[in-house]
């Protein structure tokens, strides 16, 4: 299990990256999680944006993950 270094969200409106309000302690818990229908406020454009694996960028000690919409 690789330790999580950073998880970021890319706003679906303004396309800016910001720290995720959802955090996983390691890559295994991230890999096995199901994120669906989560939202958060973008600190840049102030709009509500999705907060799901589609627009996640996660960095782990042994690699990373980039969502399909990022």
C-alpha positions in Angstrom: 0.0 0.0 0.0 1.5 3.3 -1.2 0.9 6.4 0.9 -1.1 9.2 -0.6 0.9 12.3 -1.3 -1.8 14.5 -2.9 -5.3 14.4 -4.3 -6.6 17.3 -6.5 -9.9 18.0 -8.3 -10.1 19.7 -11.7 -13.1 22.0 -11.8 -15.5 21.0 -14.6 -16.3 24.7 -15.3 -13.1 26.7 -15.1 -10.6 23.7 -15.5 -8.5 24.9 -12.5 -7.0 22.4 -10.1 -7.5 22.6 -6.3 -7.0 20.3 -3.3 -9.7 17.6 -2.9 -12.0 17.7 0.1 -12.0 13.9 -0.1 -8.8 12.2 0.9 -7.6 8.6 1.0 -4.7 7.5 3.2 -3.3 5.0 0.6 -3.6 3.8 -3.0 -5.4 0.7 -2.1 -8.3 2.5 -0.4 -8.5 4.9 -3.4 -8.5 2.0 -5.9 -11.3 0.2 -4.1 -13.5 3.3 -3.5 -16.6 4.1 -5.5 -17.1 7.9 -5.8 -20.4 8.8 -7.3 -22.4 12.1 -7.3 -20.1 14.0 -5.0 -19.8 17.8 -5.4 -17.8 20.6 -4.0 -17.4 24.3 -4.5 -14.6 25.4 -6.7 -12.4 28.0 -4.9 -11.6 29.7 -8.2 -14.9 30.2 -10.0 -17.2 29.5 -7.0 -19.4 27.1 -8.9 -20.4 23.7 -7.7 -18.4 21.0 -9.5 -18.2 17.2 -9.5 -15.8 15.6 -7.1 -15.5 12.1 -8.5 -12.7 9.9 -10.0 -13.4 11.3 -13.4 -11.8 14.6 -12.5 -9.3 13.4 -9.8 -5.6 13.6 -9.9 -4.0 11.5 -7.2 -0.3 11.1 -6.4 1.0 8.1 -4.4 4.4 7.1 -3.3 4.5 4.5 -6.1 2.7 6.4 -8.9 -0.5 8.2 -9.7 -4.0 8.3 -11.1 -5.5 10.7 -13.6 -9.2 10.7 -14.2 -10.8 10.4 -17.6 -12.2 14.0 -17.7 -9.0 15.7 -16.5 
